[in-house]
Amino acid sequence: MKTVVVAAMAACGMGAALAQSTPSKVELWGVVDAAVRHTTNEGADKSGLTKMIGGGMSQSRFGINVEEDLGGGSKAIAHLEHRFNADTGMKDTTAPFFQLAYVGLQGPYGRLTMGRQWNVLFDVVTSTYASFPYSPYMDAYKPELGMAAGARTSNALKYTLATPDRKWVGTLQYSFGEKNNTKPVQDFAFRADQLGAYGINANTYVFHPVTGAATGAHGAIQTAILNNADQVGTTPLKQTVEDVGMGAMKTFGGFLRYSANGLSLGAGALRTKLPGGSNLDAYTLGGSYRTGPWYFNAGYGLNKFKPVGTGNTAGSYVNYLTDRQILNKMWSGQTNGGFYGGYFENGADKRQMFKVGFGYQATKQLNLGAHFFRAKQSGSSDGGDNGNANFMVVAADYAFSKRTDAYAAIDYTKVSGGDRLVIDRISKAKTRTGITVGLRHRF
């Protein structure tokens, strides 16, 4: 009620005097991180690649935090965060300008926030059993992020409640699907100038390949999807899938965390309704323990993809394949460790990951850490996308001051199993080693 009164007074021209007596805080902060990274088995000839990246230990970003004291132990909050690549000064072309943007109220009865936010899976892992104690993840190599259903959620409501000593923290999340950014995908499915090139008419009736009646039509749509997926930014479907993947999807979930005397335990669950009609159910649990200079952590994650039926029309099949592409966007990519889940009906529908690691503060300035991840992928009907993946990373971080540090890390990835289980579609590599050396400044 007090907020309503303040708004009414401001509307009547009485807000200026009140504002002078209402404590508020606006904070500008940021991270600038750049590194040189070399990776083996890159490109079609597997010749390797050395490049500068705009974030090795942390993604470069700047943000604004706002707090206003509303009295009675309550405050209004707002948060904006823009991420960019320090090597070029450009923003990530596949991400919105503000990766996080939310406003909310916090008081004795919890915290309510609205906008684009970290999802509950990311929250519980980061706060409870992240890879490293001094930097939750190594940005250039963080396999667990591939299990976090995109990590961020648009159009989200989050409510968090904690005990006064913060031994117990719980959060619920809900986001609105809205369907406001899926229409271009549907339109594309029936555009004669696009699908016509593959011999598909707008009214094509497509049977499931197991019937043997219209395998060619399915194959033509698959070819169209794959071509669009492999030519970044050059085709309408590729761009609309990226827009949908970072846009409006209905979610519901929550997490619970306990922390006391160096021990932290947590678990979370999230259901994501993909725009084509499929569901992605994700779960995680784990814990960590700190004692003296040591930090130990272990965790488990599970993703279960429940696909919508492929249907018997071109439109329904494109819906299915669109959801598959969004799933692959979440599951693959070198930043997420990498490897594909499969594009079509015989693709994998389940992924599990176990993680264990430790950190050690050798001196006041030097931190060491190592982490191992074991992933298993299953559900591929012909076995081509089933298999295992091992991820390992060892990192050292040296702090010159509270704000500036240098780091070095070595990581290794190996996948094994089905013929289609590869780290990336260009090299089709099964193994990869990465070496990263960088510098980070926080302000």
Secondary structure in CASP SS format (residue, H / E / C, confidence):
PFRMAT SS
TARGET T0000
AUTHOR 0000-0000-0000
METHOD secondary structure of the structure
MODEL  1
M C 1.00
K H 1.00
T H 1.00
V H 1.00
V H 1.00
V H 1.00
A H 1.00
A H 1.00
M H 1.00
A H 1.00
A H 1.00
C C 1.00
G C 1.00
M C 1.00
G H 1.00
A H 1.00
A H 1.00
L H 1.00
A H 1.00
Q H 1.00
S H 1.00
T C 1.00
P C 1.00
S E 1.00
K E 1.00
V E 1.00
E E 1.00
L E 1.00
W E 1.00
G E 1.00
V E 1.00
V E 1.00
D E 1.00
A E 1.00
A E 1.00
V E 1.00
R E 1.00
H E 1.00
T E 1.00
T C 1.00
N C 1.00
E C 1.00
G C 1.00
A C 1.00
D C 1.00
K C 1.00
S C 1.00
G C 1.00
L E 1.00
T E 1.00
K E 1.00
M E 1.00
I E 1.00
G C 1.00
G C 1.00
G C 1.00
M C 1.00
S C 1.00
Q C 1.00
S C 1.00
R E 1.00
F E 1.00
G E 1.00
I E 1.00
N E 1.00
V E 1.00
E E 1.00
E E 1.00
D E 1.00
L E 1.00
G E 1.00
G C 1.00
G C 1.00
S E 1.00
K E 1.00
A E 1.00
I E 1.00
A E 1.00
H E 1.00
L E 1.00
E E 1.00
H E 1.00
R E 1.00
F E 1.00
N C 1.00
A C 1.00
D C 1.00
T C 1.00
G C 1.00
M C 1.00
K E 1.00
D C 1.00
T C 1.00
T C 1.00
A C 1.00
P C 1.00
F C 1.00
F E 1.00
Q E 1.00
L E 1.00
A E 1.00
Y E 1.00
V E 1.00
G E 1.00
L E 1.00
Q E 1.00
G E 1.00
P C 1.00
Y C 1.00
G E 1.00
R E 1.00
L E 1.00
T E 1.00
M E 1.00
G E 1.00
R E 1.00
Q E 1.00
W E 1.00
N C 1.00
V H 1.00
L H 1.00
F H 1.00
D H 1.00
V H 1.00
V H 1.00
T H 1.00
S H 1.00
T H 1.00
Y C 1.00
A C 1.00
S C 1.00
F C 1.00
P C 1.00
Y C 1.00
S C 1.00
P C 1.00
Y C 1.00
M E 1.00
D C 1.00
A C 1.00
Y E 1.00
K C 1.00
P H 1.00
E H 1.00
L H 1.00
G H 1.00
M H 1.00
A C 1.00
A C 1.00
G C 1.00
A C 1.00
R E 1.00
T E 1.00
S E 1.00
N E 1.00
A E 1.00
L E 1.00
K E 1.00
Y E 1.00
T E 1.00
L E 1.00
A E 1.00
T C 1.00
P C 1.00
D C 1.00
R C 1.00
K C 1.00
W E 1.00
V E 1.00
G E 1.00
T E 1.00
L E 1.00
Q E 1.00
Y E 1.00
S E 1.00
F C 1.00
G C 1.00
E C 1.00
K C 1.00
N C 1.00
N C 1.00
T C 1.00
K H 1.00
P H 1.00
V H 1.00
Q H 1.00
D H 1.00
F H 1.00
A H 1.00
F C 1.00
R C 1.00
A H 1.00
D H 1.00
Q H 1.00
L H 1.00
G H 1.00
A H 1.00
Y H 1.00
G C 1.00
I C 1.00
N C 1.00
A C 1.00
N C 1.00
T C 1.00
Y E 1.00
V C 1.00
F C 1.00
H C 1.00
P H 1.00
V H 1.00
T H 1.00
G C 1.00
A C 1.00
A C 1.00
T H 1.00
G H 1.00
A H 1.00
H H 1.00
G H 1.00
A H 1.00
I H 1.00
Q H 1.00
T H 1.00
A H 1.00
I H 1.00
L H 1.00
N H 1.00
N H 1.00
A H 1.00
D H 1.00
Q C 1.00
V C 1.00
G C 1.00
T C 1.00
T C 1.00
P H 1.00
L H 1.00
K H 1.00
Q H 1.00
T H 1.00
V H 1.00
E H 1.00
D H 1.00
V H 1.00
G H 1.00
M C 1.00
G C 1.00
A C 1.00
M C 1.00
K E 1.00
T E 1.00
F E 1.00
G E 1.00
G E 1.00
F E 1.00
L E 1.00
R E 1.00
Y E 1.00
S E 1.00
A E 1.00
N C 1.00
G C 1.00
L E 1.00
S E 1.00
L E 1.00
G E 1.00
A E 1.00
G E 1.00
A E 1.00
L E 1.00
R E 1.00
T E 1.00
K E 1.00
L C 1.00
P C 1.00
G C 1.00
G C 1.00
S C 1.00
N E 1.00
L E 1.00
D E 1.00
A E 1.00
Y E 1.00
T E 1.00
L E 1.00
G E 1.00
G E 1.00
S E 1.00
Y E 1.00
R E 1.00
T E 1.00
G C 1.00
P C 1.00
W E 1.00
Y E 1.00
F E 1.00
N E 1.00
A E 1.00
G E 1.00
Y E 1.00
G E 1.00
L E 1.00
N E 1.00
K E 1.00
F E 1.00
K E 1.00
P C 1.00
V C 1.00
G C 1.00
T C 1.00
G C 1.00
N C 1.00
T E 1.00
A H 1.00
G H 1.00
S H 1.00
Y H 1.00
V H 1.00
N H 1.00
Y H 1.00
L H 1.00
T H 1.00
D H 1.00
R H 1.00
Q H 1.00
I H 1.00
L H 1.00
N H 1.00
K H 1.00
M H 1.00
W H 1.00
S C 1.00
G C 1.00
Q H 1.00
T H 1.00
N H 1.00
G C 1.00
G C 1.00
F C 1.00
Y C 1.00
G C 1.00
G C 1.00
Y C 1.00
F C 1.00
E C 1.00
N C 1.00
G C 1.00
A C 1.00
D C 1.00
K E 1.00
R E 1.00
Q E 1.00
M E 1.00
F E 1.00
K E 1.00
V E 1.00
G E 1.00
F E 1.00
G E 1.00
Y E 1.00
Q E 1.00
A C 1.00
T C 1.00
K C 1.00
Q C 1.00
L E 1.00
N E 1.00
L E 1.00
G E 1.00
A E 1.00
H E 1.00
F E 1.00
F E 1.00
R E 1.00
A E 1.00
K E 1.00
Q E 1.00
S E 1.00
G C 1.00
S C 1.00
S C 1.00
D C 1.00
G C 1.00
G C 1.00
D C 1.00
N C 1.00
G E 1.00
N E 1.00
A E 1.00
N E 1.00
F E 1.00
M E 1.00
V E 1.00
V E 1.00
A E 1.00
A E 1.00
D E 1.00
Y E 1.00
A E 1.00
F C 1.00
S C 1.00
K C 1.00
R C 1.00
T E 1.00
D E 1.00
A E 1.00
Y E 1.00
A E 1.00
A E 1.00
I E 1.00
D E 1.00
Y E 1.00
T E 1.00
K E 1.00
V E 1.00
S E 1.00
G E 1.00
G C 1.00
D C 1.00
R C 1.00
L C 1.00
V C 1.00
I C 1.00
D C 1.00
R C 1.00
I C 1.00
S C 1.00
K C 1.00
A C 1.00
K C 1.00
T E 1.00
R E 1.00
T E 1.00
G E 1.00
I E 1.00
T E 1.00
V E 1.00
G E 1.00
L E 1.00
R E 1.00
H E 1.00
R E 1.00
F C 1.00
END
